[in-house]
């Protein structure tokens, strides 16, 4: 059966990005924290932030629960403030941090034309793990592609991250599709290949080095190879 829907992962699939939580450079975020009267070194701020996120990743991993940026900030800020943070401080920190984290996100040349061409034949959706609900929709607006996607399913809004079965079931329900109607495209083996396959969705994995144990006809060098597979 020919698919009629395509479900895309976002980061690493439709856009390039750095997964680092520290390498992008965060001088404005550090300045935000220091403006509150906190005497903390840049290095300690990033080390504490990274450690907090890693700990939340560990806690949430077993049940594939997702946490939000605000939840992470609420765990992190008391470590450098020496007291409980306010909701306003959490919001300010998250917005400052995301502004600088986004410096590591770039759009592959040709991605807009590629998506537009697919949207003429298929119903498209994004199914992504993210800690901030507005992040992916804003990127789609900036890319000029917001109207090309019928749905954007984010883990933070569901409270579950891929490969939890709820993520794929939610996407299929939103598109009023059966598993055999859809294909999934992503760049990470478990959430973007094993998870969809377990849900009955044919999956393609961006795996240019051939590390993942998948059939050759499901392996992509880049997302642009997809049109040759469909």
C-alpha positions as CSV (number, residue, x, y, z in Angstrom):
1,X,0.0,0.0,0.0
2,X,1.3,3.4,-0.9
3,X,1.6,5.8,2.1
4,X,-0.5,8.9,2.2
5,X,1.1,10.5,5.3
6,X,4.7,11.2,6.3
7,X,5.7,11.7,9.9
8,X,8.9,13.6,10.4
9,X,11.2,13.9,13.3
10,X,12.5,17.5,13.5
11,X,15.9,18.0,15.0
12,X,18.5,16.2,13.0
13,X,16.0,15.4,10.3
14,X,14.4,18.6,8.9
15,X,17.0,20.9,10.5
16,X,20.6,20.5,11.5
17,X,21.4,21.2,15.1
18,X,23.9,20.8,18.0
19,X,22.6,18.5,20.7
20,X,25.1,20.0,23.2
21,X,23.6,21.9,26.1
22,X,26.7,24.0,26.6
23,X,28.7,24.4,23.4
24,X,26.7,27.1,21.7
25,X,27.8,29.8,24.1
26,X,25.5,31.4,26.7
27,X,26.8,34.8,27.7
28,X,23.4,36.4,27.6
29,X,21.9,33.6,29.8
30,X,24.8,34.1,32.2
31,X,24.2,37.8,32.3
32,X,20.5,37.2,33.0
33,X,21.4,35.1,36.1
34,X,24.0,37.6,37.3
35,X,21.4,40.4,36.9
36,X,19.5,38.7,39.7
37,X,22.5,39.4,42.0
38,X,23.9,35.8,41.7
39,X,27.6,35.4,41.9
40,X,28.2,32.3,39.8
41,X,30.9,31.5,37.3
42,X,30.0,30.9,33.7
43,X,31.5,27.4,33.9
44,X,29.6,26.5,37.1
45,X,26.3,27.7,35.6
46,X,26.7,25.5,32.5
47,X,28.0,22.5,34.6
48,X,25.0,22.7,36.9
49,X,22.6,23.1,34.0
50,X,24.0,20.1,32.2
51,X,24.0,17.9,35.3
52,X,20.4,18.9,36.0
53,X,19.2,17.9,32.5
54,X,21.2,14.7,32.6
55,X,19.6,13.8,35.9
56,X,16.1,14.5,34.6
57,X,16.9,12.5,31.5
58,X,17.8,9.5,33.7
59,X,14.7,9.9,35.9
60,X,12.4,10.1,32.9
61,X,14.0,7.5,30.7
62,X,12.4,4.3,32.1
63,X,8.8,5.5,31.3
64,X,9.8,7.7,28.4
65,X,8.3,10.6,30.3
66,X,9.0,14.1,29.0
67,X,10.0,17.1,31.1
68,X,9.6,20.7,30.2
69,X,12.2,23.5,30.1
70,X,10.4,25.2,33.0
71,X,10.6,22.0,35.0
72,X,14.3,21.8,34.4
73,X,14.7,25.4,35.3
74,X,12.9,24.8,38.6
75,X,15.3,22.1,39.5
76,X,18.4,24.0,38.3
77,X,17.9,27.5,39.5
78,X,17.9,26.8,43.3
79,X,21.3,25.2,42.9
80,X,22.8,28.5,41.9
81,X,20.5,30.9,43.7
82,X,20.7,29.2,47.1
83,X,16.9,29.5,47.4
84,X,13.7,28.6,45.6
85,X,13.3,30.4,42.2
86,X,10.2,32.3,41.2
87,X,8.1,31.4,38.2
88,X,9.2,34.7,36.5
89,X,12.9,33.8,36.9
90,X,12.2,30.4,35.4
91,X,10.5,32.0,32.4
92,X,13.3,34.5,32.0
93,X,16.0,31.9,32.2
94,X,14.3,29.6,29.7
95,X,13.8,32.3,27.1
96,X,17.4,33.5,27.4
97,X,18.7,30.0,27.2
98,X,16.6,29.0,24.2
99,X,17.5,32.1,22.3
100,X,21.2,31.1,22.5
101,X,20.6,27.4,22.1
102,X,18.9,28.1,18.8
103,X,22.2,29.5,17.4
104,X,23.1,25.8,16.8
105,X,20.0,25.2,14.6
106,X,20.5,25.6,10.9
107,X,18.2,24.9,7.9
108,X,19.6,22.6,5.2
109,X,19.7,24.2,1.7
110,X,16.7,23.0,-0.3
111,X,14.6,21.9,2.6
112,X,11.8,24.3,1.9
113,X,11.4,23.1,-1.7
114,X,11.7,19.5,-0.6
115,X,8.9,19.7,1.9
116,X,6.7,21.7,-0.4
117,X,7.0,19.1,-3.1
118,X,6.1,16.3,-0.6
119,X,3.2,18.3,0.7
120,X,1.6,18.3,-2.8
121,X,1.3,14.5,-2.6
122,X,1.2,13.6,1.1
123,X,-0.2,14.8,4.4
124,X,2.8,15.8,6.6
125,X,3.3,15.9,10.3
126,X,6.1,16.6,12.7
127,X,6.5,14.2,15.7
128,X,9.3,15.4,17.8
129,X,10.9,15.2,21.2
130,X,11.4,18.6,22.7
131,X,11.3,20.3,26.1
132,X,9.5,23.5,24.8
133,X,6.2,23.3,22.9
134,X,6.7,26.5,20.9
135,X,10.2,25.8,19.7
136,X,9.4,23.7,16.6
137,X,6.3,25.7,15.5
138,X,8.4,28.8,15.6
139,X,11.2,27.2,13.5
140,X,8.6,26.1,10.9
141,X,7.3,29.7,10.7
142,X,10.8,31.0,10.2
143,X,11.4,28.3,7.5
144,X,8.2,29.4,5.8
145,X,6.8,25.9,6.2
146,X,4.2,26.2,9.0
147,X,1.3,25.6,6.6
148,X,3.0,22.5,5.0
149,X,2.4,20.4,8.1
150,X,-1.1,19.3,9.2
151,X,0.1,18.5,12.7
152,X,3.0,19.2,15.0
153,X,3.1,16.6,17.9
154,X,5.5,17.5,20.7
155,X,6.6,15.2,23.5
156,X,6.4,18.0,26.1
157,X,2.7,18.5,25.3
158,X,2.0,14.8,25.5
159,X,4.1,14.3,28.6
160,X,5.7,11.3,26.8
161,X,8.7,11.2,24.5
162,X,9.5,8.9,21.6
163,X,9.7,5.9,21.6
164,X,6.6,5.8,23.9
165,X,3.8,4.2,21.8
166,X,1.5,7.2,22.7
167,X,3.5,9.5,20.5
168,X,2.9,7.5,17.3
169,X,-0.7,6.7,18.2
170,X,-1.4,10.4,18.8
171,X,0.1,11.4,15.5
172,X,-2.0,8.8,13.6
173,X,-5.2,9.8,15.4
174,X,-4.5,13.5,14.6
175,X,-4.2,12.6,10.9
176,X,-7.0,10.1,11.0
177,X,-4.6,7.5,9.6
178,X,-4.0,3.8,10.1
179,X,-0.3,2.7,10.7
180,X,-0.1,1.3,7.1
181,X,-1.1,4.7,5.7
182,X,2.1,6.4,7.1
183,X,5.8,6.3,7.0
184,X,8.2,7.8,9.6
185,X,11.5,9.5,8.9
186,X,14.1,10.4,11.6
187,X,17.7,10.2,12.5
188,X,17.8,8.3,15.9
189,X,17.5,4.5,15.9
190,X,15.2,3.8,18.9
191,X,12.7,6.7,18.8
192,X,12.7,7.1,15.0
193,X,13.0,3.5,13.7
194,X,12.2,0.9,16.4
195,X,9.4,2.9,17.9
196,X,7.5,3.5,14.7
197,X,8.1,0.0,13.4
198,X,6.7,-1.4,16.7
199,X,3.6,0.8,16.1
200,X,3.2,-0.7,12.6
201,X,4.6,2.3,10.8
202,X,7.2,1.8,8.1
203,X,10.3,3.7,9.1
204,X,13.3,5.2,7.3
205,X,16.4,6.2,9.2
206,X,19.0,8.8,8.3
207,X,22.1,6.8,9.0
208,X,24.8,7.9,6.6
209,X,27.5,5.8,8.3
210,X,25.5,2.6,8.3
211,X,25.8,2.0,12.0
212,X,22.2,1.0,12.7
213,X,21.1,-2.6,12.2
214,X,18.3,-1.8,9.6
215,X,17.5,-3.1,6.1
216,X,19.5,-1.3,3.4
217,X,16.3,-0.1,1.7
218,X,15.3,1.8,4.9
219,X,18.6,3.7,5.3
220,X,18.9,7.3,4.1
221,X,22.1,9.3,3.7
222,X,20.1,12.5,4.1
223,X,16.4,13.3,4.4
224,X,16.4,14.3,0.7
225,X,16.9,10.6,-0.2
226,X,13.3,9.9,1.0
227,X,11.7,10.7,-2.4
228,X,13.6,7.8,-4.0
229,X,12.3,5.4,-1.4
230,X,8.6,6.2,-1.5
